[in-house]
Amino acid sequence: MEINNEQLKKLFDLSGANTNVDEAVPDDITKALILLERKILSFSPETANIPAEFNILIVDDLELSIYQFNQLLKKVGIVPTVARNKIEALAELKKKKFDYIVVDLFLPDAEDGLELIKECIELREAKKTNKIIVMSGTDDKDLIEKCYKLGIDEFVPKSSNWHDQILKFITSSLTTKDHEDFFKYSINENICCYTINKFNSKRHIDNLIKDVNTSLYTGCVNIIFNMENVKIFDDEFTGVFTELYKMCKDKNGQFMLVKISDSVKSALSDAFLDTLIPIYSTVDAAVSKISD
């Protein structure tokens, strides 16, 4: 897609880049995108009040890749730490523990990437890091095999949707985690079921919506809420169902409820949501309807 002069001027103005539109080259556009990203991340109402549940370190020397991945993560409430070479990465690893490390194999040389992976593996054995993901545009099978032999958890080819694949890997590795508020599991690549344990405070709901957002952005566009554990429901939270319905609809998916209590049923009826949101007696029935 080509960018016209009017769009370029708007980009440069928003980013604060001192660039003449008529003299702009591709590098100027990349720099402007990075400047804009830094402005957004320095103060963003979407992320400012969201506590980080886990820390991610991105190690990449390509600014556009960093920008793209940053934007995707920010949408699901994650602000990663960024390092642009091996030295910066090791400095960050000394500061704190990272649950996920995403390493570009070529930094710009594959040897730098392999040496950094070795360091990360040693730190993981000392329980100072967790999962290690390597991304690269290489199709060298020997090099990829070498990464796996070193002990990485996942290798992601740097294709057009590499950042989506990494986010999907991160979230899928968390699906077995039992939350205080809910338990999530994937039925297939586009259906995700949540067993809701608590639905009685803003904190519970904020955590839930954040997680649903992550599911939607990684391809699970059909969301099922199993409400059998929610016996008492405060109708002040009824609007949350409207928000969840719209979130799924925006992704061309469906939002469904299963095993709701009388109090939930009454709240939905009062808000005329019972005609909008499908309600089923079992998860299997809901899945069957989506499959149809």
C-alpha positions as protocol buffer text, in pm:
chain_id: "A"
residue {
  index: 1
  type: MET
  ca { x: 0 y: 0 z: 0 }
}
residue {
  index: 2
  type: GLU
  ca { x: 137 y: 342 z: -102 }
}
residue {
  index: 3
  type: ILE
  ca { x: 126 y: 639 z: 133 }
}
residue {
  index: 4
  type: ASN
  ca { x: 25 y: 969 z: -24 }
}
residue {
  index: 5
  type: ASN
  ca { x: 181 y: 1305 z: 65 }
}
residue {
  index: 6
  type: GLU
  ca { x: -109 y: 1408 z: 288 }
}
residue {
  index: 7
  type: GLN
  ca { x: -78 y: 1088 z: 494 }
}
residue {
  index: 8
  type: LEU
  ca { x: 300 y: 1132 z: 513 }
}
residue {
  index: 9
  type: LYS
  ca { x: 264 y: 1489 z: 640 }
}
residue {
  index: 10
  type: LYS
  ca { x: 21 y: 1374 z: 908 }
}
residue {
  index: 11
  type: LEU
  ca { x: 260 y: 1096 z: 1015 }
}
residue {
  index: 12
  type: PHE
  ca { x: 555 y: 1335 z: 1037 }
}
residue {
  index: 13
  type: ASP
  ca { x: 348 y: 1595 z: 1227 }
}
residue {
  index: 14
  type: LEU
  ca { x: 218 y: 1340 z: 1479 }
}
residue {
  index: 15
  type: SER
  ca { x: 560 y: 1188 z: 1536 }
}
residue {
  index: 16
  type: GLY
  ca { x: 743 y: 1520 z: 1560 }
}
residue {
  index: 17
  type: ALA
  ca { x: 986 y: 1416 z: 1288 }
}
residue {
  index: 18
  type: ASN
  ca { x: 1156 y: 1711 z: 1120 }
}
residue {
  index: 19
  type: THR
  ca { x: 1127 y: 1574 z: 766 }
}
residue {
  index: 20
  type: ASN
  ca { x: 1030 y: 1734 z: 437 }
}
residue {
  index: 21
  type: VAL
  ca { x: 754 y: 1529 z: 273 }
}
residue {
  index: 22
  type: ASP
  ca { x: 890 y: 1587 z: -77 }
}
residue {
  index: 23
  type: GLU
  ca { x: 1237 y: 1462 z: 22 }
}
residue {
  index: 24
  type: ALA
  ca { x: 1126 y: 1167 z: 237 }
}
residue {
  index: 25
  type: VAL
  ca { x: 1284 y: 823 z: 186 }
}
residue {
  index: 26
  type: PRO
  ca { x: 1170 y: 486 z: 333 }
}
residue {
  index: 27
  type: ASP
  ca { x: 1408 y: 521 z: 630 }
}
residue {
  index: 28
  type: ASP
  ca { x: 1243 y: 852 z: 722 }
}
residue {
  index: 29
  type: ILE
  ca { x: 903 y: 680 z: 738 }
}
residue {
  index: 30
  type: THR
  ca { x: 1042 y: 405 z: 960 }
}
residue {
  index: 31
  type: LYS
  ca { x: 1201 y: 660 z: 1194 }
}
residue {
  index: 32
  type: ALA
  ca { x: 873 y: 853 z: 1211 }
}
residue {
  index: 33
  type: LEU
  ca { x: 683 y: 535 z: 1303 }
}
residue {
  index: 34
  type: ILE
  ca { x: 931 y: 463 z: 1582 }
}
residue {
  index: 35
  type: LEU
  ca { x: 905 y: 818 z: 1717 }
}
residue {
  index: 36
  type: LEU
  ca { x: 526 y: 788 z: 1715 }
}
residue {
  index: 37
  type: GLU
  ca { x: 544 y: 450 z: 1890 }
}
residue {
  index: 38
  type: ARG
  ca { x: 762 y: 596 z: 2165 }
}
residue {
  index: 39
  type: LYS
  ca { x: 516 y: 879 z: 2218 }
}
residue {
  index: 40
  type: ILE
  ca { x: 227 y: 635 z: 2246 }
}
residue {
  index: 41
  type: LEU
  ca { x: 410 y: 402 z: 2485 }
}
residue {
  index: 42
  type: SER
  ca { x: 532 y: 687 z: 2706 }
}
residue {
  index: 43
  type: PHE
  ca { x: 172 y: 764 z: 2802 }
}
residue {
  index: 44
  type: SER
  ca { x: -108 y: 539 z: 2692 }
}
residue {
  index: 45
  type: PRO
  ca { x: -442 y: 520 z: 2875 }
}
residue {
  index: 46
  type: GLU
  ca { x: -481 y: 163 z: 2747 }
}
residue {
  index: 47
  type: THR
  ca { x: -173 y: 41 z: 2928 }
}
residue {
  index: 48
  type: ALA
  ca { x: -90 y: 296 z: 3200 }
}
residue {
  index: 49
  type: ASN
  ca { x: -307 y: 132 z: 3467 }
}
residue {
  index: 50
  type: ILE
  ca { x: -268 y: -232 z: 3361 }
}
residue {
  index: 51
  type: PRO
  ca { x: -32 y: -431 z: 3586 }
}
residue {
  index: 52
  type: ALA
  ca { x: 205 y: -653 z: 3386 }
}
residue {
  index: 53
  type: GLU
  ca { x: 131 y: -1020 z: 3450 }
}
residue {
  index: 54
  type: PHE
  ca { x: 450 y: -1122 z: 3280 }
}
residue {
  index: 55
  type: ASN
  ca { x: 760 y: -959 z: 3133 }
}
residue {
  index: 56
  type: ILE
  ca { x: 867 y: -995 z: 2770 }
}
residue {
  index: 57
  type: LEU
  ca { x: 1205 y: -901 z: 2628 }
}
residue {
  index: 58
  type: ILE
  ca { x: 1227 y: -843 z: 2252 }
}
residue {
  index: 59
  type: VAL
  ca { x: 1576 y: -858 z: 2101 }
}
residue {
  index: 60
  type: ASP
  ca { x: 1576 y: -731 z: 1743 }
}
residue {
  index: 61
  type: ASP
  ca { x: 1784 y: -487 z: 1539 }
}
residue {
  index: 62
  type: LEU
  ca { x: 1511 y: -408 z: 1286 }
}
residue {
  index: 63
  type: GLU
  ca { x: 1312 y: -104 z: 1398 }
}
residue {
  index: 64
  type: LEU
  ca { x: 1005 y: -179 z: 1187 }
}
residue {
  index: 65
  type: SER
  ca { x: 975 y: -531 z: 1338 }
}
residue {
  index: 66
  type: ILE
  ca { x: 1002 y: -384 z: 1687 }
}
residue {
  index: 67
  type: TYR
  ca { x: 733 y: -129 z: 1604 }
}
residue {
  index: 68
  type: GLN
  ca { x: 492 y: -389 z: 1462 }
}
residue {
  index: 69
  type: PHE
  ca { x: 531 y: -628 z: 1756 }
}
residue {
  index: 70
  type: ASN
  ca { x: 505 y: -345 z: 2009 }
}
residue {
  index: 71
  type: GLN
  ca { x: 175 y: -234 z: 1859 }
}
residue {
  index: 72
  type: LEU
  ca { x: 26 y: -584 z: 1873 }
}
residue {
  index: 73
  type: LEU
  ca { x: 136 y: -642 z: 2232 }
}
residue {
  index: 74
  type: LYS
  ca { x: 8 y: -301 z: 2340 }
}
residue {
  index: 75
  type: LYS
  ca { x: -341 y: -394 z: 2217 }
}
residue {
  index: 76
  type: VAL
  ca { x: -355 y: -678 z: 2472 }
}
residue {
  index: 77
  type: GLY
  ca { x: -209 y: -472 z: 2755 }
}
residue {
  index: 78
  type: ILE
  ca { x: 158 y: -572 z: 2737 }
}
residue {
  index: 79
  type: VAL
  ca { x: 445 y: -324 z: 2719 }
}
residue {
  index: 80
  type: PRO
  ca { x: 763 y: -522 z: 2639 }
}
residue {
  index: 81
  type: THR
  ca { x: 1124 y: -437 z: 2709 }
}
residue {
  index: 82
  type: VAL
  ca { x: 1328 y: -386 z: 2390 }
}
residue {
  index: 83
  type: ALA
  ca { x: 1696 y: -454 z: 2325 }
}
residue {
  index: 84
  type: ARG
  ca { x: 1854 y: -396 z: 1985 }
}
residue {
  index: 85
  type: ASN
  ca { x: 2166 y: -611 z: 2021 }
}
residue {
  index: 86
  type: LYS
  ca { x: 2328 y: -878 z: 2237 }
}
residue {
  index: 87
  type: ILE
  ca { x: 2495 y: -629 z: 2474 }
}
residue {
  index: 88
  type: GLU
  ca { x: 2170 y: -442 z: 2543 }
}
residue {
  index: 89
  type: ALA
  ca { x: 1986 y: -772 z: 2593 }
}
residue {
  index: 90
  type: LEU
  ca { x: 2237 y: -901 z: 2849 }
}
residue {
  index: 91
  type: ALA
  ca { x: 2216 y: -570 z: 3033 }
}
residue {
  index: 92
  type: GLU
  ca { x: 1836 y: -602 z: 3055 }
}
residue {
  index: 93
  type: LEU
  ca { x: 1862 y: -965 z: 3167 }
}
residue {
  index: 94
  type: LYS
  ca { x: 2076 y: -855 z: 3461 }
}
residue {
  index: 95
  type: LYS
  ca { x: 1806 y: -614 z: 3577 }
}
residue {
  index: 96
  type: LYS
  ca { x: 1508 y: -849 z: 3613 }
}
residue {
  index: 97
  type: LYS
  ca { x: 1356 y: -1185 z: 3533 }
}
residue {
  index: 98
  type: PHE
  ca { x: 1176 y: -1228 z: 3198 }
}
residue {
  index: 99
  type: ASP
  ca { x: 903 y: -1483 z: 3142 }
}
residue {
  index: 100
  type: TYR
  ca { x: 944 y: -1469 z: 2764 }
}
residue {
  index: 101
  type: ILE
  ca { x: 1245 y: -1373 z: 2555 }
}
residue {
  index: 102
  type: VAL
  ca { x: 1192 y: -1322 z: 2182 }
}
residue {
  index: 103
  type: VAL
  ca { x: 1524 y: -1322 z: 1997 }
}
residue {
  index: 104
  type: ASP
  ca { x: 1592 y: -1238 z: 1632 }
}
residue {
  index: 105
  type: LEU
  ca { x: 1857 y: -1491 z: 1531 }
}
residue {
  index: 106
  type: PHE
  ca { x: 2051 y: -1247 z: 1314 }
}
residue {
  index: 107
  type: LEU
  ca { x: 2174 y: -951 z: 1525 }
}
residue {
  index: 108
  type: PRO
  ca { x: 2288 y: -885 z: 1252 }
}
residue {
  index: 109
  type: ASP
  ca { x: 2504 y: -1199 z: 1258 }
}
residue {
  index: 110
  type: ALA
  ca { x: 2371 y: -1545 z: 1347 }
}
residue {
  index: 111
  type: GLU
  ca { x: 2666 y: -1602 z: 1584 }
}
residue {
  index: 112
  type: ASP
  ca { x: 2548 y: -1312 z: 1802 }
}
residue {
  index: 113
  type: GLY
  ca { x: 2201 y: -1464 z: 1814 }
}
residue {
  index: 114
  type: LEU
  ca { x: 2333 y: -1811 z: 1902 }
}
residue {
  index: 115
  type: GLU
  ca { x: 2559 y: -1672 z: 2176 }
}
residue {
  index: 116
  type: LEU
  ca { x: 2266 y: -1480 z: 2324 }
}
residue {
  index: 117
  type: ILE
  ca { x: 2048 y: -1792 z: 2315 }
}
residue {
  index: 118
  type: LYS
  ca { x: 2318 y: -1984 z: 2507 }
}
residue {
  index: 119
  type: GLU
  ca { x: 2325 y: -1709 z: 2770 }
}
residue {
  index: 120
  type: CYS
  ca { x: 1944 y: -1720 z: 2797 }
}
residue {
  index: 121
  type: ILE
  ca { x: 1947 y: -2098 z: 2838 }
}
residue {
  index: 122
  type: GLU
  ca { x: 2198 y: -2068 z: 3123 }
}
residue {
  index: 123
  type: LEU
  ca { x: 1981 y: -1805 z: 3290 }
}
residue {
  index: 124
  type: ARG
  ca { x: 1675 y: -2026 z: 3246 }
}
residue {
  index: 125
  type: GLU
  ca { x: 1853 y: -2310 z: 3423 }
}
residue {
  index: 126
  type: ALA
  ca { x: 1921 y: -2064 z: 3706 }
}
residue {
  index: 127
  type: LYS
  ca { x: 1546 y: -1982 z: 3699 }
}
residue {
  index: 128
  type: LYS
  ca { x: 1610 y: -1623 z: 3591 }
}
residue {
  index: 129
  type: THR
  ca { x: 1426 y: -1658 z: 3259 }
}
residue {
  index: 130
  type: ASN
  ca { x: 1149 y: -1881 z: 3132 }
}
residue {
  index: 131
  type: LYS
  ca { x: 1056 y: -1947 z: 2769 }
}
residue {
  index: 132
  type: ILE
  ca { x: 1282 y: -1858 z: 2476 }
}
residue {
  index: 133
  type: ILE
  ca { x: 1136 y: -1789 z: 2132 }
}
residue {
  index: 134
  type: VAL
  ca { x: 1358 y: -1741 z: 1826 }
}
residue {
  index: 135
  type: MET
  ca { x: 1240 y: -1565 z: 1513 }
}
residue {
  index: 136
  type: SER
  ca { x: 1423 y: -1548 z: 1182 }
}
residue {
  index: 137
  type: GLY
  ca { x: 1372 y: -1528 z: 807 }
}
residue {
  index: 138
  type: THR
  ca { x: 1622 y: -1811 z: 753 }
}
residue {
  index: 139
  type: ASP
  ca { x: 1521 y: -2144 z: 601 }
}
residue {
  index: 140
  type: ASP
  ca { x: 1854 y: -2304 z: 695 }
}
residue {
  index: 141
  type: LYS
  ca { x: 1733 y: -2630 z: 856 }
}
residue {
  index: 142
  type: ASP
  ca { x: 2072 y: -2697 z: 1019 }
}
residue {
  index: 143
  type: LEU
  ca { x: 2067 y: -2356 z: 1185 }
}
residue {
  index: 144
  type: ILE
  ca { x: 1709 y: -2400 z: 1304 }
}
residue {
  index: 145
  type: GLU
  ca { x: 1793 y: -2746 z: 1440 }
}
residue {
  index: 146
  type: LYS
  ca { x: 2093 y: -2598 z: 1620 }
}
residue {
  index: 147
  type: CYS
  ca { x: 1861 y: -2352 z: 1796 }
}
residue {
  index: 148
  type: TYR
  ca { x: 1634 y: -2635 z: 1914 }
}
residue {
  index: 149
  type: LYS
  ca { x: 1933 y: -2839 z: 2031 }
}
residue {
  index: 150
  type: LEU
  ca { x: 2044 y: -2543 z: 2240 }
}
residue {
  index: 151
  type: GLY
  ca { x: 1707 y: -2564 z: 2415 }
}
residue {
  index: 152
  type: ILE
  ca { x: 1476 y: -2298 z: 2271 }
}
residue {
  index: 153
  type: ASP
  ca { x: 1101 y: -2343 z: 2316 }
}
residue {
  index: 154
  type: GLU
  ca { x: 981 y: -2224 z: 1976 }
}
residue {
  index: 155
  type: PHE
  ca { x: 1116 y: -2115 z: 1637 }
}
residue {
  index: 156
  type: VAL
  ca { x: 895 y: -1875 z: 1439 }
}
residue {
  index: 157
  type: PRO
  ca { x: 971 y: -1799 z: 1071 }
}
residue {
  index: 158
  type: LYS
  ca { x: 976 y: -1424 z: 1011 }
}
residue {
  index: 159
  type: SER
  ca { x: 690 y: -1422 z: 762 }
}
residue {
  index: 160
  type: SER
  ca { x: 419 y: -1157 z: 727 }
}
residue {
  index: 161
  type: ASN
  ca { x: 234 y: -1274 z: 1041 }
}
residue {
  index: 162
  type: TRP
  ca { x: 531 y: -1369 z: 1262 }
}
residue {
  index: 163
  type: HIS
  ca { x: 421 y: -1142 z: 1550 }
}
residue {
  index: 164
  type: ASP
  ca { x: 74 y: -1303 z: 1555 }
}
residue {
  index: 165
  type: GLN
  ca { x: 235 y: -1648 z: 1572 }
}
residue {
  index: 166
  type: ILE
  ca { x: 453 y: -1547 z: 1866 }
}
residue {
  index: 167
  type: LEU
  ca { x: 158 y: -1399 z: 2055 }
}
residue {
  index: 168
  type: LYS
  ca { x: -43 y: -1715 z: 1987 }
}
residue {
  index: 169
  type: PHE
  ca { x: 241 y: -1927 z: 2127 }
}
residue {
  index: 170
  type: ILE
  ca { x: 263 y: -1709 z: 2439 }
}
residue {
  index: 171
  type: THR
  ca { x: -110 y: -1721 z: 2507 }
}
residue {
  index: 172
  type: SER
  ca { x: -146 y: -2093 z: 2429 }
}
residue {
  index: 173
  type: SER
  ca { x: 124 y: -2169 z: 2685 }
}
residue {
  index: 174
  type: LEU
  ca { x: -89 y: -1989 z: 2944 }
}
residue {
  index: 175
  type: THR
  ca { x: -419 y: -2164 z: 2868 }
}
residue {
  index: 176
  type: THR
  ca { x: -361 y: -2433 z: 3128 }
}
residue {
  index: 177
  type: LYS
  ca { x: -308 y: -2177 z: 3403 }
}
residue {
  index: 178
  type: ASP
  ca { x: -583 y: -2188 z: 3664 }
}
residue {
  index: 179
  type: HIS
  ca { x: -683 y: -1832 z: 3751 }
}
residue {
  index: 180
  type: GLU
  ca { x: -855 y: -1720 z: 4066 }
}
residue {
  index: 181
  type: ASP
  ca { x: -1122 y: -1554 z: 3856 }
}
residue {
  index: 182
  type: PHE
  ca { x: -1157 y: -1788 z: 3558 }
}
residue {
  index: 183
  type: PHE
  ca { x: -1017 y: -2089 z: 3376 }
}
residue {
  index: 184
  type: LYS
  ca { x: -961 y: -2072 z: 3000 }
}
residue {
  index: 185
  type: TYR
  ca { x: -911 y: -2348 z: 2746 }
}
residue {
  index: 186
  type: SER
  ca { x: -910 y: -2358 z: 2366 }
}
residue {
  index: 187
  type: ILE
  ca { x: -1160 y: -2591 z: 2199 }
}
residue {
  index: 188
  type: ASN
  ca { x: -1005 y: -2535 z: 1858 }
}
residue {
  index: 189
  type: GLU
  ca { x: -814 y: -2259 z: 1681 }
}
residue {
  index: 190
  type: ASN
  ca { x: -1112 y: -2021 z: 1674 }
}
residue {
  index: 191
  type: ILE
  ca { x: -1324 y: -2121 z: 1977 }
}
residue {
  index: 192
  type: CYS
  ca { x: -1221 y: -2042 z: 2333 }
}
residue {
  index: 193
  type: CYS
  ca { x: -1419 y: -2138 z: 2645 }
}
residue {
  index: 194
  type: TYR
  ca { x: -1397 y: -1957 z: 2979 }
}
residue {
  index: 195
  type: THR
  ca { x: -1524 y: -2116 z: 3299 }
}
residue {
  index: 196
  type: ILE
  ca { x: -1604 y: -1811 z: 3511 }
}
residue {
  index: 197
  type: ASN
  ca { x: -1538 y: -1844 z: 3884 }
}
residue {
  index: 198
  type: LYS
  ca { x: -1584 y: -1482 z: 3990 }
}
residue {
  index: 199
  type: PHE
  ca { x: -1779 y: -1199 z: 3832 }
}
residue {
  index: 200
  type: ASN
  ca { x: -1832 y: -964 z: 4122 }
}
residue {
  index: 201
  type: SER
  ca { x: -1573 y: -686 z: 4105 }
}
residue {
  index: 202
  type: LYS
  ca { x: -1420 y: -446 z: 3855 }
}
residue {
  index: 203
  type: ARG
  ca { x: -1079 y: -611 z: 3907 }
}
residue {
  index: 204
  type: HIS
  ca { x: -1215 y: -955 z: 3815 }
}
residue {
  index: 205
  type: ILE
  ca { x: -1387 y: -818 z: 3506 }
}
residue {
  index: 206
  type: ASP
  ca { x: -1089 y: -608 z: 3393 }
}
residue {
  index: 207
  type: ASN
  ca { x: -867 y: -920 z: 3406 }
}
residue {
  index: 208
  type: LEU
  ca { x: -1127 y: -1117 z: 3215 }
}
residue {
  index: 209
  type: ILE
  ca { x: -1175 y: -857 z: 2939 }
}
residue {
  index: 210
  type: LYS
  ca { x: -799 y: -824 z: 2899 }
}
residue {
  index: 211
  type: ASP
  ca { x: -768 y: -1199 z: 2852 }
}
residue {
  index: 212
  type: VAL
  ca { x: -1060 y: -1215 z: 2607 }
}
residue {
  index: 213
  type: ASN
  ca { x: -893 y: -935 z: 2409 }
}
residue {
  index: 214
  type: THR
  ca { x: -579 y: -1148 z: 2386 }
}
residue {
  index: 215
  type: SER
  ca { x: -783 y: -1448 z: 2267 }
}
residue {
  index: 216
  type: LEU
  ca { x: -952 y: -1239 z: 1998 }
}
residue {
  index: 217
  type: TYR
  ca { x: -626 y: -1096 z: 1867 }
}
residue {
  index: 218
  type: THR
  ca { x: -476 y: -1446 z: 1838 }
}
residue {
  index: 219
  type: GLY
  ca { x: -760 y: -1594 z: 1633 }
}
residue {
  index: 220
  type: CYS
  ca { x: -1009 y: -1727 z: 1890 }
}
residue {
  index: 221
  type: VAL
  ca { x: -1296 y: -1507 z: 1768 }
}
residue {
  index: 222
  type: ASN
  ca { x: -1573 y: -1722 z: 1919 }
}
residue {
  index: 223
  type: ILE
  ca { x: -1594 y: -1687 z: 2297 }
}
residue {
  index: 224
  type: ILE
  ca { x: -1804 y: -1906 z: 2526 }
}
residue {
  index: 225
  type: PHE
  ca { x: -1862 y: -1812 z: 2892 }
}
residue {
  index: 226
  type: ASN
  ca { x: -1955 y: -2106 z: 3116 }
}
residue {
  index: 227
  type: MET
  ca { x: -2129 y: -1928 z: 3407 }
}
residue {
  index: 228
  type: GLU
  ca { x: -2227 y: -2232 z: 3615 }
}
residue {
  index: 229
  type: ASN
  ca { x: -2007 y: -2120 z: 3909 }
}
residue {
  index: 230
  type: VAL
  ca { x: -2163 y: -1771 z: 3921 }
}
residue {
  index: 231
  type: LYS
  ca { x: -2467 y: -1815 z: 4144 }
}
residue {
  index: 232
  type: ILE
  ca { x: -2524 y: -1453 z: 4249 }
}
residue {
  index: 233
  type: PHE
  ca { x: -2493 y: -1170 z: 3995 }
}
residue {
  index: 234
  type: ASP
  ca { x: -2501 y: -794 z: 4045 }
}
residue {
  index: 235
  type: ASP
  ca { x: -2686 y: -630 z: 3756 }
}
residue {
  index: 236
  type: GLU
  ca { x: -2445 y: -333 z: 3763 }
}
residue {
  index: 237
  type: PHE
  ca { x: -2211 y: -554 z: 3556 }
}
residue {
  index: 238
  type: THR
  ca { x: -2470 y: -633 z: 3287 }
}
residue {
  index: 239
  type: GLY
  ca { x: -2309 y: -386 z: 3046 }
}
residue {
  index: 240
  type: VAL
  ca { x: -1998 y: -605 z: 3037 }
}
residue {
  index: 241
  type: PHE
  ca { x: -2190 y: -862 z: 2833 }
}
residue {
  index: 242
  type: THR
  ca { x: -2271 y: -593 z: 2575 }
}
residue {
  index: 243
  type: GLU
  ca { x: -1903 y: -503 z: 2553 }
}
residue {
  index: 244
  type: LEU
  ca { x: -1800 y: -867 z: 2510 }
}
residue {
  index: 245
  type: TYR
  ca { x: -2069 y: -919 z: 2245 }
}
residue {
  index: 246
  type: LYS
  ca { x: -1939 y: -619 z: 2046 }
}
residue {
  index: 247
  type: MET
  ca { x: -1576 y: -729 z: 2083 }
}
residue {
  index: 248
  type: CYS
  ca { x: -1654 y: -1069 z: 1929 }
}
residue {
  index: 249
  type: LYS
  ca { x: -1879 y: -923 z: 1661 }
}
residue {
  index: 250
  type: ASP
  ca { x: -1604 y: -680 z: 1554 }
}
residue {
  index: 251
  type: LYS
  ca { x: -1384 y: -984 z: 1486 }
}
residue {
  index: 252
  type: ASN
  ca { x: -1667 y: -1161 z: 1296 }
}
residue {
  index: 253
  type: GLY
  ca { x: -1708 y: -1404 z: 1584 }
}
residue {
  index: 254
  type: GLN
  ca { x: -1977 y: -1491 z: 1840 }
}
residue {
  index: 255
  type: PHE
  ca { x: -2017 y: -1444 z: 2214 }
}
residue {
  index: 256
  type: MET
  ca { x: -2224 y: -1712 z: 2392 }
}
residue {
  index: 257
  type: LEU
  ca { x: -2330 y: -1787 z: 2749 }
}
residue {
  index: 258
  type: VAL
  ca { x: -2371 y: -2130 z: 2906 }
}
residue {
  index: 259
  type: LYS
  ca { x: -2544 y: -2243 z: 3227 }
}
residue {
  index: 260
  type: ILE
  ca { x: -2649 y: -1899 z: 3353 }
}
residue {
  index: 261
  type: SER
  ca { x: -2822 y: -1852 z: 3688 }
}
residue {
  index: 262
  type: ASP
  ca { x: -3165 y: -1695 z: 3733 }
}
residue {
  index: 263
  type: SER
  ca { x: -3006 y: -1368 z: 3845 }
}
residue {
  index: 264
  type: VAL
  ca { x: -2797 y: -1347 z: 3527 }
}
residue {
  index: 265
  type: LYS
  ca { x: -3100 y: -1442 z: 3317 }
}
residue {
  index: 266
  type: SER
  ca { x: -3308 y: -1170 z: 3482 }
}
residue {
  index: 267
  type: ALA
  ca { x: -3037 y: -904 z: 3430 }
}
residue {
  index: 268
  type: LEU
  ca { x: -3004 y: -996 z: 3061 }
}
residue {
  index: 269
  type: SER
  ca { x: -3380 y: -986 z: 3014 }
}
residue {
  index: 270
  type: ASP
  ca { x: -3411 y: -641 z: 3179 }
}
residue {
  index: 271
  type: ALA
  ca { x: -3144 y: -508 z: 2941 }
}
residue {
  index: 272
  type: PHE
  ca { x: -3301 y: -686 z: 2637 }
}
residue {
  index: 273
  type: LEU
  ca { x: -2975 y: -875 z: 2589 }
}
residue {
  index: 274
  type: ASP
  ca { x: -3134 y: -1221 z: 2606 }
}
residue {
  index: 275
  type: THR
  ca { x: -3250 y: -1176 z: 2246 }
}
residue {
  index: 276
  type: LEU
  ca { x: -2902 y: -1066 z: 2135 }
}
residue {
  index: 277
  type: ILE
  ca { x: -2667 y: -1305 z: 2317 }
}
residue {
  index: 278
  type: PRO
  ca { x: -2723 y: -1680 z: 2260 }
}
residue {
  index: 279
  type: ILE
  ca { x: -2767 y: -1884 z: 2579 }
}
residue {
  index: 280
  type: TYR
  ca { x: -2714 y: -2262 z: 2598 }
}
residue {
  index: 281
  type: SER
  ca { x: -2746 y: -2532 z: 2859 }
}
residue {
  index: 282
  type: THR
  ca { x: -2412 y: -2697 z: 2776 }
}
residue {
  index: 283
  type: VAL
  ca { x: -2077 y: -2603 z: 2625 }
}
residue {
  index: 284
  type: ASP
  ca { x: -2118 y: -2879 z: 2366 }
}
residue {
  index: 285
  type: ALA
  ca { x: -2443 y: -2723 z: 2245 }
}
residue {
  index: 286
  type: ALA
  ca { x: -2275 y: -2383 z: 2204 }
}
residue {
  index: 287
  type: VAL
  ca { x: -1978 y: -2535 z: 2018 }
}
residue {
  index: 288
  type: SER
  ca { x: -2214 y: -2731 z: 1793 }
}
residue {
  index: 289
  type: LYS
  ca { x: -2400 y: -2411 z: 1701 }
}
residue {
  index: 290
  type: ILE
  ca { x: -2074 y: -2234 z: 1609 }
}
residue {
  index: 291
  type: SER
  ca { x: -1964 y: -2534 z: 1403 }
}
residue {
  index: 292
  type: ASP
  ca { x: -2296 y: -2526 z: 1211 }
}
